[in-house]
Amino acid sequence: SVRVPCMKRLTATLCLTLAVLLGSVGVCDGQGVVGSTPNILSYDGAVPVVNSAINIPPHSARIARKLGLQPIRFQVPSYDGKGLLAVSWTPTESPFESPTYVIMHGGHGIGGTSWYLAKELKERLNANVLILDSFWSRGTKRNRERGAGIDAIVRTFDVIAAGRWLKEYGTDPKKTYMMGGSQGGWTALKAMTAEPLQVAEVKPLYAGGVAYYPVCDNYNTDGNLRSGQRYVDLADGGYWGPVLLLTGDKDFATDIDECPKKVVKSATKHIRYARGTHGWNARWWDRKVKGWNKPGSCLVGDKFTMCYDVEHTNDMYKQIGKFTKGDLRRIK
């Protein structure tokens, strides 16, 4: 059957009527809007991987070199095999023996936060690190420039593509974890949701997932689906494997208390950081100090503020190390 999302104020009778009109068995789950795209996991209609439509910013190679990571290259076959996803892949000397982390960027694409996360995981946990791009590979710098076609459903298929490639490279799926923040966290939660496709195609390639300050709903405050978004239900029936959820009490961009309860309830472990804003581990180039931002510095936005909190960030690495059974001896 096809899931028909309905707003809470609609009666069951109206939902059933709409379901019949749409040719499906009526299912109302209390979230979503009438007439939105059904919650079908499909790669059909995804913004195509085009590779050459946009150049990878030259500064990314300089950042990678400075942090001891490999530059971003088009090298991972997309889910449908019609293009190559761009990734930065930095393995250890013994890839199969080491944990592997697939890092998924947020809504503004790969930036300093993704690079620094990879660097720290590599050094602190002796890990293989892969930074997975879903935007540059599709000819855009950020999601909003091409609409919501690059949503958590499409990016779940990118997660599968990366997992396949890593397994062929020689890493151990039992030690491979996906992780992401903001929209990347949204993707991690979707890829970890116990639905038939994820159980069949994601589960054999990954051991679990980590989501930090995730987007966990795709609705506006008025209850209407955000423009262009497909209906993305998370943790419906739980997750297929262990999930570590890290959130901030001062995150007003993706407030965890506004998320469906099942997102939190189904997580293996949930840690709340008292001072944590959206992006407590965010790194950016600060022109005032002519270097990377310092602990305690903040980016003030119209809707929310991001403050770099070094204590929360260090604890995040410890929690990831414990959760993924990394080499804790390297944790600072």
N, C-alpha and C positions, 0 to 999 in steps of 0.2 A: 504494500500500500504506500501511498504518498502522504507525507506529513503535511497538513495544512495548518500553519501557525495562525493563531487567532488571539486578539487582544482580550485581556481579562474581562472587559466590560461586555463582551459579546456573549449572548446566551448559547447554550449547547445546541439549541434548535437552529439558530442562525448559522453556527459553525457547520453543523451537519448539512444544512441546505447549501452552503457555499462549497462544501466538500463534494457534494453530489454534482453541482454545476461544473466543478473543476475535474470531475471524473475520478474521484478517489474516495477511499473510505475516510470519513471525517475523524480527525484526531486533533484535539485542542490541547495545547500544553501550557497555556497561560502566558506565553511570551509572544512576540511577533505580531504581524499585521495581516489583514485580509488581503489576498491578492499578491502577496510577495512570492518570490520564487520558492518552490518546494525545497525541502532540505534533502537534496539528492547529491550524493558524493560522485561527481563526475568531472573528468578533465576536459570534457567537451565545452567549447566556448571560452577556454582560458586564453588570456592574452598570450600570443605565441612568443616563443623564444626566438629572438632575431639576431642576437650576437653583435651584429655590426651597426645597429641603428644608433648606438651611443657609445662613445669611447669611455673606457674605464679611466677615471680621473688620474692624471699622472702623479698627483701627490700621494695616492694610495700606495704606490710602489715605494716611495720614499719612507712613508710611515712603516710599512712592512719591514723594510731593510733595517730601519732604526730599532725596531722592536724584536728583531731576530726571527721574523716570520717570512713565509714565502709570499710573493705578490699574488694578486688575483689574476687568474687566467681562466679562459673558457675551456673547461676540460671534463665536466660531468654531463653525460648524455641526459637530456630531459626525459621525463616520464614517457612521452610518446616517441622519443628517439628522433625528433625532428629538429633538434638544436642542441647546443651545449650551454649548460648553466655555468656561470662564473663562480669560482670558489678560490679561497686561499687555503692551501693544504700544506700543513707542516707536520710531518710524522716524526716519531722518535726513531732511534736506531733499531728498536724492536717493536714494530707496530702492533703485532698480535698480542704481545705481552702487556702493552700499555692500555689505559683507558682511552677512549676516543670521544671527543665532544664535538657535536655539530652545533654551531652557533648561528642562530637566526636573528637577523637585524629587525629593528623596529620600523615605524612608518616613514622615517626619513632616510632609510637605506643604511649602508655600511658607513660607520663613522668611527671616531676615536674610541667610543665605548666598546664596540665590537672588537677592535684591534687590541685594546688593553686587556679585555677579558680573555682573549686567546693567548696573549703573552703570559698573563698571570696563571692561567690554567696549565699552560705548557711548563712553566717554571716551578709552580708550587705542587703540581700533581704528576709531573713527568708524563704528560698526556700528549696524544695525537690531537691536533686541533684543526678543524675545518670550518671556515667562515663561509656560510652559504648565502649567495646572492639570489634574490628573486626579482629585483627591479632593473638593474643595469642590463641583465640578460634579456629583458623584455623592452628595452629602449626607453626607460624612464628613470628619473633620479629619485622619485618618491611616489608613493602609492597614489596620492590625490591627483597627480598629473595625468594619469591614465584611467581614473575612475577606480571602482572597487573590483575590477575583474581579477586583480591579483589579491584575492582574499585568502582566508584561512583554509579554504577548501583547496584552492589551486596550490597554495604553499605546502599543504600536506603531501601533494604529489611530488613536490620538489624534495621533501624530506625522504620520500620513498626512493627517488632517483639517487640522492646522495648516499643513502644506506646501501643500495645495490652496488654503487661504485666502490664504496669503502670495503665492502665484503670481498669484491673481486681484487681489490688492491692487497688485501691480506690482513685486515683488522678483524677483531673478534666481536661479532654482534652482541655477545653476552656482556661485553664491556663498553658498548657504544650507547651514548646518551645524547638526546637532543635537548637544546635549551634555548630560551629566548626571552627578551623583555618587551613589554608593550605589545605591538602587533606580532612580534616574534614569540612572545609568551602566549598570545592568542592562538598562534599556529601550533605551538607545542601542546596546548590543551586539546586542540582539535585532533591533532595526530595521535594523541594518547586516548581519545574517547573510544569507548568500547562499542564500535560499530563494525559491521561485517567487513568492510574494506580495510579498516585499520588492523583488525585482528588478523586478516589474511595476508596483508602486504607490509604493514609497518612492524607489527610484533616480531616477525622472524628476523628483523634487521636491527632492532634496538632493545636495550634492557630497561629503559624508562625515560622519564622526561623531567625537566626543571623549567618552571615558569616564574619569572620575577616581574613584578608590577604589570601583570598581563591585562590586555583588553579581554574582557570575558563576556561581552555582550555586543551586539551590533545594532542597537536601537538608540534613537534619540530620546531625550528626556520626555518627549510627548508620547512615547510608545510606538512611534513610527520607524520603520526600517530605514537606516541611513541610505542616502541616495546611491543606487547602483548595487547595494550589497545583496548577496544571496543569503538566505536564511541559514545561519550557522548555529547549531545547537551544540553545547558543550557538556561533557560528562553525562549525557543522557544514558542512564544505566551504568554509570561509573566509568572508570578507566580500565584499559586492558592490562596495565602494569603499574608499577610504582611511580608516583608523581610527587615532587617536592614543590611546594608553593611558597613563594617569598613575597610579602607585600609590605607596604609602608602605610602607617597610620595618617601621614600627612600627604598622601598621594590623592590629589583632587582631580587628577586626569582619568585614572582608572581605579576608582574607589572600590575596594573589594567588597565592602558592605552592600554595594548596589548590584553585585553579581548574583546570579541564581545560586541558591544555597548548595545545590548539588555539586557545583564547581569546587567549593571548599570542603564540603562533607566527604567527597570522594577522594580527596587528596590523601596520600600516605602521611605526609607531614606538612603542616602549615606554620610558618613563622612570620610574626608581625614585628616590624621594626618601628619603634615608637617615634623616632625622628624622620623616618624614611619618607622622602618625597618620591614623586615619579622620577625614576632615573637616579637613585642615590649613588650609583656607581658611574654616573655619566662623566665622560671625559671630553673636553673640547679645547681648542686652541684659544688661549686667552691673550688678546692683543695687548692688554694693559701690562701684563707681566712678561710678555713675549715668550710664552711657554705654555705647557699644559696647565689647566686649571688646578688650583690648590685646594686642599681639604677645607670645607666650609664655604667655598664660593658657590654662588647661585646664578642660574639663568632665570630671569623673571619673564614670564609670558603673560599673555592676555587672560588665559584660562587657568594656568597653573604654573608653579615654579619648580625647577629642578635644582637641588642642592647636593653637591658631592660630599658624602659622609664617609670618611675613611674607616671609622669603626664598623659601621654597618657593612661596608664593602668587604672588609677583612673577614667579618663573621660569615658573610655570604660564601666566601671561598671555603671556609671551614665546613659549613653545612653541605656544600656541594661535594667536598672531599669525603665526608662521612657517608653521605647518601649514595655516592657512586663507588664507595670503597676505593678511593684513590690513595696515593702514597702520602699519608698524613705526616710523615716525617719531614716533608718539605714545606709544610704549612708554616707560615711565619706567624 
